Amino acid sequence: MAATGTNGHQQLRFLIWGGDGWIAGHLKTLLESQGREVHSTTVRMENREEVLRELDRIRPTHVLNAAGCTGRPNVDWCEDNREATIRSNVIGTLNLADCCFLRGIHCTVFATGCIYQYDDAHPWDGPGFLETDPPNFAGSFYSMTKAHVEEILKHYNNCLILRLRMPVSDDLHPRNFVTKISKYEHVVNIPNSNTILADLLPASILLAEHGEVGVYNFTNPGAISHNEVLTLFRDIVRPSYTWRNFSLEEQSKVIKADRSNCKLDTTKLVLKLKEYGYEIPEIHEAYRKCFERMKAAGVQK
């Protein structure tokens, strides 16, 4: 059981899984800035006895699962390390959710929206994919594992599943989507949903503390192309920056696994957050504000 405050209500105690990771670090900083009690751990999710021991030691009210295997330097790693990917993204994720269920703990899973691909019913300039749409992209082993585990995970009544896409921070951390594409020799130019962490991570805490469960597309509203992103980046952050485009066919020659390109419908998320007085800016506006924060902080490299 968690500690009880002076008003008789249970105090919230957050435990971040994947404590040495990029998003985990942002979550910890955010929660600390809000004056919350927060702990982090690097216990492997697939180690059931250790997971239960950690939950019993810290006794969180909420677990934030920012762990998992995305591969280094990118998801192509998962193609050659399938067992390790399964152990983390499938066995580990389900094990942690199950252990939280047994202990009566709310579990937020930072998942992915890279389980869809534009099709005839969902063109880039048409409606986005809903939370209820079945996954239609299995071009990478990483995405396939994520799609399969979500189908099982959503049946746990203690789990909140947040589908991020191409996450972006206010710095140029190596895991930042902008950092990645700014270093490519060529980029494709396709509109996609993106997640600006400064906008969405506070929303994740709001949803978790109110006990929300189920699946949410967790991106800023709308879609933005790589060229639009890099144009804003050049105009605001790095005036000397240049890039070149290439086609999906050309891209396929230099990657092992296909990449998901899609737009997610955020209606469910926007309406839910309005209940708590929180609004998420549209993706073009969100990127502009993100790059302006970068510039103000002196981020140029």
ZADO-1210 file (C-alpha; in nm, 4 decimals, padded with zeros to 6 digits):
<atoms>
<atom x="00.0000" y="00.0000" z="00.0000" code="MET" pos="1"/>
<atom x="00.1160" y="00.3522" z="-00.0733" code="ALA" pos="2"/>
<atom x="00.1504" y="00.6232" z="00.1878" code="ALA" pos="3"/>
<atom x="-00.1523" y="00.8265" z="00.2964" code="THR" pos="4"/>
<atom x="-00.1451" y="01.2062" z="00.2980" code="GLY" pos="5"/>
<atom x="-00.2649" y="01.4416" z="00.5692" code="THR" pos="6"/>
<atom x="-00.6004" y="01.4811" z="00.3931" code="ASN" pos="7"/>
<atom x="-00.6640" y="01.1083" z="00.4204" code="GLY" pos="8"/>
<atom x="-00.6196" y="01.0473" z="00.0480" code="HIS" pos="9"/>
<atom x="-00.3618" y="00.8148" z="-00.0953" code="GLN" pos="10"/>
<atom x="-00.0445" y="00.9911" z="-00.2073" code="GLN" pos="11"/>
<atom x="00.0681" y="00.9114" z="-00.5583" code="LEU" pos="12"/>
<atom x="00.3983" y="00.7333" z="-00.5927" code="ARG" pos="13"/>
<atom x="00.5365" y="00.6872" z="-00.9437" code="PHE" pos="14"/>
<atom x="00.7820" y="00.4190" z="-01.0477" code="LEU" pos="15"/>
<atom x="00.9424" y="00.4584" z="-01.3903" code="ILE" pos="16"/>
<atom x="01.0568" y="00.1403" z="-01.5626" code="TRP" pos="17"/>
<atom x="01.3501" y="00.1781" z="-01.7989" code="GLY" pos="18"/>
<atom x="01.5048" y="00.4317" z="-01.5656" code="GLY" pos="19"/>
<atom x="01.8199" y="00.4927" z="-01.7690" code="ASP" pos="20"/>
<atom x="01.6317" y="00.5599" z="-02.0925" code="GLY" pos="21"/>
<atom x="01.5643" y="00.8799" z="-02.2833" code="TRP" pos="22"/>
<atom x="01.1900" y="00.9124" z="-02.2271" code="ILE" pos="23"/>
<atom x="01.2252" y="00.7797" z="-01.8720" code="ALA" pos="24"/>
<atom x="01.4646" y="01.0631" z="-01.7955" code="GLY" pos="25"/>
<atom x="01.2190" y="01.3223" z="-01.9252" code="HIS" pos="26"/>
<atom x="00.9408" y="01.1674" z="-01.7190" code="LEU" pos="27"/>
<atom x="01.1510" y="01.1739" z="-01.4029" code="LYS" pos="28"/>
<atom x="01.2469" y="01.5394" z="-01.4535" code="THR" pos="29"/>
<atom x="00.8845" y="01.6322" z="-01.5221" code="LEU" pos="30"/>
<atom x="00.7494" y="01.4534" z="-01.2151" code="LEU" pos="31"/>
<atom x="01.0186" y="01.6020" z="-00.9922" code="GLU" pos="32"/>
<atom x="00.9357" y="01.9497" z="-01.1222" code="SER" pos="33"/>
<atom x="00.5741" y="01.8859" z="-01.0195" code="GLN" pos="34"/>
<atom x="00.6837" y="01.7914" z="-00.6688" code="GLY" pos="35"/>
<atom x="00.5763" y="01.4282" z="-00.7106" code="ARG" pos="36"/>
<atom x="00.7282" y="01.1282" z="-00.5406" code="GLU" pos="37"/>
<atom x="00.9068" y="00.9422" z="-00.8172" code="VAL" pos="38"/>
<atom x="01.1392" y="00.6439" z="-00.8342" code="HIS" pos="39"/>
<atom x="01.3037" y="00.4718" z="-01.1286" code="SER" pos="40"/>
<atom x="01.4373" y="00.1242" z="-01.1908" code="THR" pos="41"/>
<atom x="01.6424" y="-00.0679" z="-01.4440" code="THR" pos="42"/>
<atom x="01.5177" y="-00.4128" z="-01.3383" code="VAL" pos="43"/>
<atom x="01.4584" y="-00.6244" z="-01.6476" code="ARG" pos="44"/>
<atom x="01.0871" y="-00.6540" z="-01.7155" code="MET" pos="45"/>
<atom x="01.1084" y="-01.0224" z="-01.8049" code="GLU" pos="46"/>
<atom x="01.2530" y="-01.1187" z="-01.4638" code="ASN" pos="47"/>
<atom x="00.9269" y="-01.1887" z="-01.2823" code="ARG" pos="48"/>
<atom x="01.0652" y="-01.2429" z="-00.9315" code="GLU" pos="49"/>
<atom x="01.2754" y="-00.9276" z="-00.9510" code="GLU" pos="50"/>
<atom x="00.9828" y="-00.7261" z="-01.0873" code="VAL" pos="51"/>
<atom x="00.7570" y="-00.8354" z="-00.8016" code="LEU" pos="52"/>
<atom x="01.0332" y="-00.7678" z="-00.5505" code="ARG" pos="53"/>
<atom x="01.0806" y="-00.4151" z="-00.6884" code="GLU" pos="54"/>
<atom x="00.7072" y="-00.3441" z="-00.6784" code="LEU" pos="55"/>
<atom x="00.6864" y="-00.4665" z="-00.3190" code="ASP" pos="56"/>
<atom x="00.9928" y="-00.2637" z="-00.2206" code="ARG" pos="57"/>
<atom x="00.8792" y="00.0694" z="-00.3639" code="ILE" pos="58"/>
<atom x="00.5013" y="00.0137" z="-00.3448" code="ARG" pos="59"/>
<atom x="00.4062" y="00.2541" z="-00.6248" code="PRO" pos="60"/>
<atom x="00.0530" y="00.3629" z="-00.7025" code="THR" pos="61"/>
<atom x="00.1526" y="00.4079" z="-01.0662" code="HIS" pos="62"/>
<atom x="00.4094" y="00.2391" z="-01.2889" code="VAL" pos="63"/>
<atom x="00.5231" y="00.4209" z="-01.6040" code="LEU" pos="64"/>
<atom x="00.6723" y="00.1692" z="-01.8454" code="ASN" pos="65"/>
<atom x="00.9208" y="00.3513" z="-02.0672" code="ALA" pos="66"/>
<atom x="01.1379" y="00.0405" z="-02.1115" code="ALA" pos="67"/>
<atom x="01.1619" y="-00.1805" z="-02.4168" code="GLY" pos="68"/>
<atom x="01.3789" y="-00.2605" z="-02.7130" code="CYS" pos="69"/>
<atom x="01.3916" y="-00.0203" z="-03.0077" code="THR" pos="70"/>
<atom x="01.7387" y="-00.1171" z="-03.1289" code="GLY" pos="71"/>
<atom x="02.0601" y="00.0766" z="-03.1740" code="ARG" pos="72"/>
<atom x="02.1108" y="00.2765" z="-03.3824" code="PRO" pos="73"/>
<atom x="01.7581" y="00.2041" z="-03.5106" code="ASN" pos="74"/>
<atom x="01.4918" y="-00.0649" z="-03.5469" code="VAL" pos="75"/>
<atom x="01.6991" y="-00.2526" z="-03.8052" code="ASP" pos="76"/>
<atom x="01.8823" y="-00.4022" z="-03.5030" code="TRP" pos="77"/>
<atom x="01.5650" y="-00.5895" z="-03.4115" code="CYS" pos="78"/>
<atom x="01.5714" y="-00.7762" z="-03.7422" code="GLU" pos="79"/>
<atom x="01.8937" y="-00.9517" z="-03.6398" code="ASP" pos="80"/>
<atom x="01.8117" y="-00.9853" z="-03.2688" code="ASN" pos="81"/>
<atom x="01.4602" y="-01.1220" z="-03.2693" code="ARG" pos="82"/>
<atom x="01.4796" y="-01.3292" z="-02.9528" code="GLU" pos="83"/>
<atom x="01.6081" y="-01.0333" z="-02.7508" code="ALA" pos="84"/>
<atom x="01.3353" y="-00.8144" z="-02.9007" code="THR" pos="85"/>
<atom x="01.0645" y="-01.0656" z="-02.8067" code="ILE" pos="86"/>
<atom x="01.2060" y="-01.1055" z="-02.4567" code="ARG" pos="87"/>
<atom x="01.1813" y="-00.7330" z="-02.3933" code="SER" pos="88"/>
<atom x="00.8899" y="-00.6057" z="-02.6020" code="ASN" pos="89"/>
<atom x="00.6573" y="-00.9016" z="-02.5594" code="VAL" pos="90"/>
<atom x="00.7465" y="-01.1181" z="-02.2598" code="ILE" pos="91"/>
<atom x="00.8792" y="-00.8289" z="-02.0529" code="GLY" pos="92"/>
<atom x="00.5986" y="-00.5848" z="-02.1255" code="THR" pos="93"/>
<atom x="00.3292" y="-00.8419" z="-02.0516" code="LEU" pos="94"/>
<atom x="00.5068" y="-00.9630" z="-01.7406" code="ASN" pos="95"/>
<atom x="00.5313" y="-00.6128" z="-01.5944" code="LEU" pos="96"/>
<atom x="00.1659" y="-00.5403" z="-01.6728" code="ALA" pos="97"/>
<atom x="00.0618" y="-00.8688" z="-01.5132" code="ASP" pos="98"/>
<atom x="00.2684" y="-00.8094" z="-01.1995" code="CYS" pos="99"/>
<atom x="00.1150" y="-00.4621" z="-01.1661" code="CYS" pos="100"/>
<atom x="-00.2306" y="-00.6164" z="-01.2071" code="PHE" pos="101"/>
<atom x="-00.1627" y="-00.8657" z="-00.9286" code="LEU" pos="102"/>
<atom x="-00.0501" y="-00.5829" z="-00.6982" code="ARG" pos="103"/>
<atom x="-00.3361" y="-00.3499" z="-00.7893" code="GLY" pos="104"/>
<atom x="-00.1069" y="-00.0931" z="-00.9550" code="ILE" pos="105"/>
<atom x="-00.1990" y="00.1292" z="-01.2500" code="HIS" pos="106"/>
<atom x="00.0415" y="00.0685" z="-01.5400" code="CYS" pos="107"/>
<atom x="00.1041" y="00.3177" z="-01.8207" code="THR" pos="108"/>
<atom x="00.2771" y="00.1675" z="-02.1235" code="VAL" pos="109"/>
<atom x="00.4554" y="00.3989" z="-02.3658" code="PHE" pos="110"/>
<atom x="00.3840" y="00.2059" z="-02.6827" code="ALA" pos="111"/>
<atom x="00.4098" y="00.2906" z="-03.0526" code="THR" pos="112"/>
<atom x="00.1789" y="00.3986" z="-03.3310" code="GLY" pos="113"/>
<atom x="00.4202" y="00.2541" z="-03.5869" code="CYS" pos="114"/>
<atom x="00.1831" y="-00.0363" z="-03.6463" code="ILE" pos="115"/>
<atom x="00.0030" y="00.1258" z="-03.9390" code="TYR" pos="116"/>
<atom x="00.0767" y="00.2110" z="-04.2997" code="GLN" pos="117"/>
<atom x="-00.1186" y="00.4378" z="-04.5334" code="TYR" pos="118"/>
<atom x="-00.3662" y="00.2391" z="-04.7436" code="ASP" pos="119"/>
<atom x="-00.6661" y="00.3055" z="-04.9685" code="ASP" pos="120"/>
<atom x="-00.8940" y="00.3673" z="-04.6709" code="ALA" pos="121"/>
<atom x="-00.6348" y="00.5843" z="-04.4952" code="HIS" pos="122"/>
<atom x="-00.4441" y="00.8001" z="-04.7486" code="PRO" pos="123"/>
<atom x="-00.2044" y="01.0613" z="-04.6167" code="TRP" pos="124"/>
<atom x="-00.4564" y="01.3398" z="-04.6821" code="ASP" pos="125"/>
<atom x="-00.7525" y="01.1427" z="-04.5476" code="GLY" pos="126"/>
<atom x="-00.8754" y="01.0214" z="-04.2083" code="PRO" pos="127"/>
<atom x="-00.6217" y="00.9003" z="-03.9569" code="GLY" pos="128"/>
<atom x="-00.6128" y="00.5556" z="-03.8024" code="PHE" pos="129"/>
<atom x="-00.8361" y="00.5089" z="-03.4989" code="LEU" pos="130"/>
<atom x="-00.7431" y="00.3244" z="-03.1808" code="GLU" pos="131"/>
<atom x="-00.9862" y="00.0516" z="-03.2865" code="THR" pos="132"/>
<atom x="-00.8382" y="-00.0030" z="-03.6328" code="ASP" pos="133"/>
<atom x="-00.6492" y="-00.3323" z="-03.6620" code="PRO" pos="134"/>
<atom x="-00.2753" y="-00.2956" z="-03.7304" code="PRO" pos="135"/>
<atom x="-00.1892" y="-00.3222" z="-04.0985" code="ASN" pos="136"/>
<atom x="00.1898" y="-00.2795" z="-04.0905" code="PHE" pos="137"/>
<atom x="00.4286" y="-00.5674" z="-04.0285" code="ALA" pos="138"/>
<atom x="00.7189" y="-00.4415" z="-04.2364" code="GLY" pos="139"/>
<atom x="00.9564" y="-00.4469" z="-03.9392" code="SER" pos="140"/>
<atom x="00.9984" y="-00.7068" z="-03.6675" code="PHE" pos="141"/>
<atom x="00.9896" y="-00.4289" z="-03.4084" code="TYR" pos="142"/>
<atom x="00.6473" y="-00.3082" z="-03.5242" code="SER" pos="143"/>
<atom x="00.5151" y="-00.6625" z="-03.5464" code="MET" pos="144"/>
<atom x="00.6042" y="-00.7343" z="-03.1832" code="THR" pos="145"/>
<atom x="00.4464" y="-00.4087" z="-03.0699" code="LYS" pos="146"/>
<atom x="00.1241" y="-00.4792" z="-03.2571" code="ALA" pos="147"/>
<atom x="00.0932" y="-00.8314" z="-03.1167" code="HIS" pos="148"/>
<atom x="00.1624" y="-00.7306" z="-02.7577" code="VAL" pos="149"/>
<atom x="-00.0912" y="-00.4464" z="-02.7704" code="GLU" pos="150"/>
<atom x="-00.3641" y="-00.6898" z="-02.8745" code="GLU" pos="151"/>
<atom x="-00.3075" y="-00.8792" z="-02.5499" code="ILE" pos="152"/>
<atom x="-00.2184" y="-00.5861" z="-02.3269" code="LEU" pos="153"/>
<atom x="-00.5440" y="-00.4001" z="-02.3907" code="LYS" pos="154"/>
<atom x="-00.7340" y="-00.6720" z="-02.2042" code="HIS" pos="155"/>
<atom x="-00.5646" y="-00.5773" z="-01.8757" code="TYR" pos="156"/>
<atom x="-00.7993" y="-00.3408" z="-01.6911" code="ASN" pos="157"/>
<atom x="-00.5108" y="-00.1656" z="-01.5139" code="ASN" pos="158"/>
<atom x="-00.3243" y="-00.0614" z="-01.8305" code="CYS" pos="159"/>
<atom x="-00.3099" y="00.2687" z="-02.0152" code="LEU" pos="160"/>
<atom x="-00.1502" y="00.2241" z="-02.3581" code="ILE" pos="161"/>
<atom x="-00.0110" y="00.5378" z="-02.5214" code="LEU" pos="162"/>
<atom x="00.0926" y="00.5129" z="-02.8870" code="ARG" pos="163"/>
<atom x="00.3811" y="00.7532" z="-02.9502" code="LEU" pos="164"/>
<atom x="00.5226" y="00.8210" z="-03.2965" code="ARG" pos="165"/>
<atom x="00.8569" y="00.9725" z="-03.3899" code="MET" pos="166"/>
<atom x="00.9063" y="01.1416" z="-03.0491" code="PRO" pos="167"/>
<atom x="01.0738" y="01.4822" z="-03.0366" code="VAL" pos="168"/>
<atom x="01.2388" y="01.6548" z="-02.7401" code="SER" pos="169"/>
<atom x="01.3425" y="02.0164" z="-02.6935" code="ASP" pos="170"/>
<atom x="01.7084" y="01.9255" z="-02.7369" code="ASP" pos="171"/>
<atom x="01.9015" y="01.7336" z="-02.9987" code="LEU" pos="172"/>
<atom x="01.9428" y="01.4119" z="-02.8029" code="HIS" pos="173"/>
<atom x="02.0447" y="01.1176" z="-03.0273" code="PRO" pos="174"/>
<atom x="01.7021" y="00.9546" z="-02.9735" code="ARG" pos="175"/>
<atom x="01.5192" y="01.2676" z="-03.0870" code="ASN" pos="176"/>
<atom x="01.3451" y="01.2079" z="-03.4223" code="PHE" pos="177"/>
<atom x="01.4705" y="01.5434" z="-03.5540" code="VAL" pos="178"/>
<atom x="01.8293" y="01.4586" z="-03.4595" code="THR" pos="179"/>
<atom x="01.7998" y="01.1313" z="-03.6480" code="LYS" pos="180"/>
<atom x="01.6608" y="01.2664" z="-03.9740" code="ILE" pos="181"/>
<atom x="01.8886" y="01.5726" z="-03.9677" code="SER" pos="182"/>
<atom x="02.1876" y="01.3372" z="-03.9882" code="LYS" pos="183"/>
<atom x="02.0597" y="01.1283" z="-04.2796" code="TYR" pos="184"/>
<atom x="02.2076" y="01.1923" z="-04.6217" code="GLU" pos="185"/>
<atom x="01.8578" y="01.1655" z="-04.7687" code="HIS" pos="186"/>
<atom x="01.5074" y="01.1672" z="-04.6229" code="VAL" pos="187"/>
<atom x="01.1702" y="01.0627" z="-04.7587" code="VAL" pos="188"/>
<atom x="00.9038" y="01.3320" z="-04.7683" code="ASN" pos="189"/>
<atom x="00.5842" y="01.1800" z="-04.6319" code="ILE" pos="190"/>
<atom x="00.3386" y="01.3303" z="-04.3799" code="PRO" pos="191"/>
<atom x="00.3357" y="01.1505" z="-04.0442" code="ASN" pos="192"/>
<atom x="00.1985" y="01.1894" z="-03.6959" code="SER" pos="193"/>
<atom x="00.4642" y="01.3003" z="-03.4463" code="ASN" pos="194"/>
<atom x="00.4827" y="01.3228" z="-03.0670" code="THR" pos="195"/>
<atom x="00.6293" y="01.6414" z="-02.9194" code="ILE" pos="196"/>
<atom x="00.7305" y="01.5264" z="-02.5712" code="LEU" pos="197"/>
<atom x="00.6926" y="01.8677" z="-02.4068" code="ALA" pos="198"/>
<atom x="00.3232" y="01.8592" z="-02.5008" code="ASP" pos="199"/>
<atom x="00.2437" y="01.4929" z="-02.4476" code="LEU" pos="200"/>
<atom x="00.4399" y="01.3793" z="-02.1421" code="LEU" pos="201"/>
<atom x="00.2453" y="01.6093" z="-01.9051" code="PRO" pos="202"/>
<atom x="-00.0690" y="01.4620" z="-02.0623" code="ALA" pos="203"/>
<atom x="00.0508" y="01.1112" z="-01.9809" code="SER" pos="204"/>
<atom x="00.0783" y="01.2016" z="-01.6129" code="ILE" pos="205"/>
<atom x="-00.2714" y="01.3528" z="-01.6176" code="LEU" pos="206"/>
<atom x="-00.4197" y="01.0390" z="-01.7706" code="LEU" pos="207"/>
<atom x="-00.2326" y="00.8099" z="-01.5338" code="ALA" pos="208"/>
<atom x="-00.3210" y="00.9945" z="-01.2145" code="GLU" pos="209"/>
<atom x="-00.6891" y="00.9925" z="-01.3131" code="HIS" pos="210"/>
<atom x="-00.6760" y="00.6167" z="-01.3640" code="GLY" pos="211"/>
<atom x="-00.7496" y="00.6192" z="-01.7360" code="GLU" pos="212"/>
<atom x="-00.7021" y="00.2868" z="-01.9154" code="VAL" pos="213"/>
<atom x="-00.7242" y="00.1559" z="-02.2700" code="GLY" pos="214"/>
<atom x="-00.5522" y="00.2621" z="-02.5915" code="VAL" pos="215"/>
<atom x="-00.4848" y="00.6208" z="-02.6970" code="TYR" pos="216"/>
<atom x="-00.3152" y="00.7523" z="-03.0082" code="ASN" pos="217"/>
<atom x="-00.0574" y="00.9707" z="-02.8340" code="PHE" pos="218"/>
<atom x="00.0562" y="01.2300" z="-03.0862" code="THR" pos="219"/>
<atom x="-00.0075" y="01.5952" z="-03.1595" code="ASN" pos="220"/>
<atom x="-00.3116" y="01.6447" z="-03.3836" code="PRO" pos="221"/>
<atom x="-00.2443" y="01.6414" z="-03.7562" code="GLY" pos="222"/>
<atom x="00.0454" y="01.5199" z="-03.9672" code="ALA" pos="223"/>
<atom x="00.3645" y="01.6852" z="-04.0879" code="ILE" pos="224"/>
<atom x="00.6085" y="01.5894" z="-04.3629" code="SER" pos="225"/>
<atom x="00.9814" y="01.5456" z="-04.3129" code="HIS" pos="226"/>
<atom x="01.0455" y="01.8432" z="-04.5410" code="ASN" pos="227"/>
<atom x="00.8153" y="02.0634" z="-04.3337" code="GLU" pos="228"/>
<atom x="00.9945" y="01.9558" z="-04.0157" code="VAL" pos="229"/>
<atom x="01.3389" y="02.0217" z="-04.1596" code="LEU" pos="230"/>
<atom x="01.2330" y="02.3540" z="-04.3102" code="THR" pos="231"/>
<atom x="01.1206" y="02.4758" z="-03.9673" code="LEU" pos="232"/>
<atom x="01.4414" y="02.3366" z="-03.8168" code="PHE" pos="233"/>
<atom x="01.6513" y="02.5260" z="-04.0718" code="ARG" pos="234"/>
<atom x="01.4555" y="02.8491" z="-04.0433" code="ASP" pos="235"/>
<atom x="01.4561" y="02.8612" z="-03.6629" code="ILE" pos="236"/>
<atom x="01.7488" y="02.6558" z="-03.5305" code="VAL" pos="237"/>
<atom x="02.0176" y="02.5980" z="-03.7932" code="ARG" pos="238"/>
<atom x="02.0088" y="02.8401" z="-04.0905" code="PRO" pos="239"/>
<atom x="02.2926" y="02.6640" z="-04.2737" code="SER" pos="240"/>
<atom x="02.1207" y="02.3243" z="-04.2767" code="TYR" pos="241"/>
<atom x="02.0469" y="02.1524" z="-04.6089" code="THR" pos="242"/>
<atom x="01.9073" y="01.8098" z="-04.7010" code="TRP" pos="243"/>
<atom x="01.8068" y="01.5971" z="-04.9964" code="ARG" pos="244"/>
<atom x="01.5082" y="01.3742" z="-05.0585" code="ASN" pos="245"/>
<atom x="01.4792" y="01.0265" z="-05.1967" code="PHE" pos="246"/>
<atom x="01.1919" y="00.7895" z="-05.2712" code="SER" pos="247"/>
<atom x="01.0613" y="00.4982" z="-05.0680" code="LEU" pos="248"/>
<atom x="01.2102" y="00.2681" z="-05.3289" code="GLU" pos="249"/>
<atom x="01.5525" y="00.4283" z="-05.2866" code="GLU" pos="250"/>
<atom x="01.5182" y="00.4189" z="-04.9094" code="GLN" pos="251"/>
<atom x="01.4425" y="00.0456" z="-04.9149" code="SER" pos="252"/>
<atom x="01.7892" y="-00.0188" z="-05.0576" code="LYS" pos="253"/>
<atom x="01.9665" y="00.1176" z="-04.7485" code="VAL" pos="254"/>
<atom x="01.7501" y="-00.0207" z="-04.4649" code="ILE" pos="255"/>
<atom x="01.6803" y="-00.3760" z="-04.3514" code="LYS" pos="256"/>
<atom x="01.3254" y="-00.3162" z="-04.2308" code="ALA" pos="257"/>
<atom x="01.0507" y="-00.1047" z="-04.3795" code="ASP" pos="258"/>
<atom x="00.9364" y="00.2052" z="-04.1925" code="ARG" pos="259"/>
<atom x="00.5805" y="00.2861" z="-04.0935" code="SER" pos="260"/>
<atom x="00.4230" y="00.5988" z="-04.2406" code="ASN" pos="261"/>
<atom x="00.0824" y="00.6957" z="-04.1082" code="CYS" pos="262"/>
<atom x="-00.1430" y="00.9558" z="-03.9509" code="LYS" pos="263"/>
<atom x="-00.3183" y="00.8724" z="-03.6241" code="LEU" pos="264"/>
<atom x="-00.6575" y="01.0142" z="-03.5322" code="ASP" pos="265"/>
<atom x="-00.6294" y="01.2007" z="-03.2007" code="THR" pos="266"/>
<atom x="-00.9974" y="01.2770" z="-03.1409" code="THR" pos="267"/>
<atom x="-01.0244" y="01.0376" z="-02.8442" code="LYS" pos="268"/>
<atom x="-00.7153" y="01.1846" z="-02.6783" code="LEU" pos="269"/>
<atom x="-00.8124" y="01.5480" z="-02.7362" code="VAL" pos="270"/>
<atom x="-01.1627" y="01.4987" z="-02.5956" code="LEU" pos="271"/>
<atom x="-01.0366" y="01.3128" z="-02.2886" code="LYS" pos="272"/>
<atom x="-00.7727" y="01.5740" z="-02.2086" code="LEU" pos="273"/>
<atom x="-01.0289" y="01.8534" z="-02.2427" code="LYS" pos="274"/>
<atom x="-01.2058" y="01.6972" z="-01.9443" code="GLU" pos="275"/>
<atom x="-00.8934" y="01.7864" z="-01.7448" code="TYR" pos="276"/>
<atom x="-00.8479" y="02.1307" z="-01.8990" code="GLY" pos="277"/>
<atom x="-00.5448" y="02.0304" z="-02.1066" code="TYR" pos="278"/>
<atom x="-00.4993" y="02.1077" z="-02.4766" code="GLU" pos="279"/>
<atom x="-00.2427" y="01.9755" z="-02.7228" code="ILE" pos="280"/>
<atom x="-00.1229" y="02.2064" z="-03.0027" code="PRO" pos="281"/>
<atom x="-00.1509" y="02.0991" z="-03.3669" code="GLU" pos="282"/>
<atom x="00.1724" y="01.9462" z="-03.4933" code="ILE" pos="283"/>
<atom x="00.2940" y="02.2374" z="-03.7093" code="HIS" pos="284"/>
<atom x="00.2397" y="02.4846" z="-03.4258" code="GLU" pos="285"/>
<atom x="00.3936" y="02.2390" z="-03.1803" code="ALA" pos="286"/>
<atom x="00.7103" y="02.2009" z="-03.3888" code="TYR" pos="287"/>
<atom x="00.7475" y="02.5757" z="-03.4253" code="ARG" pos="288"/>
<atom x="00.7241" y="02.6216" z="-03.0492" code="LYS" pos="289"/>
<atom x="00.9640" y="02.3313" z="-02.9918" code="CYS" pos="290"/>
<atom x="01.2269" y="02.4803" z="-03.2237" code="PHE" pos="291"/>
<atom x="01.1807" y="02.8237" z="-03.0714" code="GLU" pos="292"/>
<atom x="01.2515" y="02.6716" z="-02.7290" code="ARG" pos="293"/>
<atom x="01.5610" y="02.5071" z="-02.8765" code="MET" pos="294"/>
<atom x="01.6818" y="02.8378" z="-03.0173" code="LYS" pos="295"/>
<atom x="01.6188" y="03.0191" z="-02.6887" code="ALA" pos="296"/>
<atom x="01.8210" y="02.7525" z="-02.5087" code="ALA" pos="297"/>
<atom x="02.1097" y="02.7942" z="-02.7512" code="GLY" pos="298"/>
<atom x="02.0747" y="02.4490" z="-02.9084" code="VAL" pos="299"/>
<atom x="02.2549" y="02.4654" z="-03.2439" code="GLN" pos="300"/>
<atom x="02.4666" y="02.1532" z="-03.2857" code="LYS" pos="301"/>
</atoms>
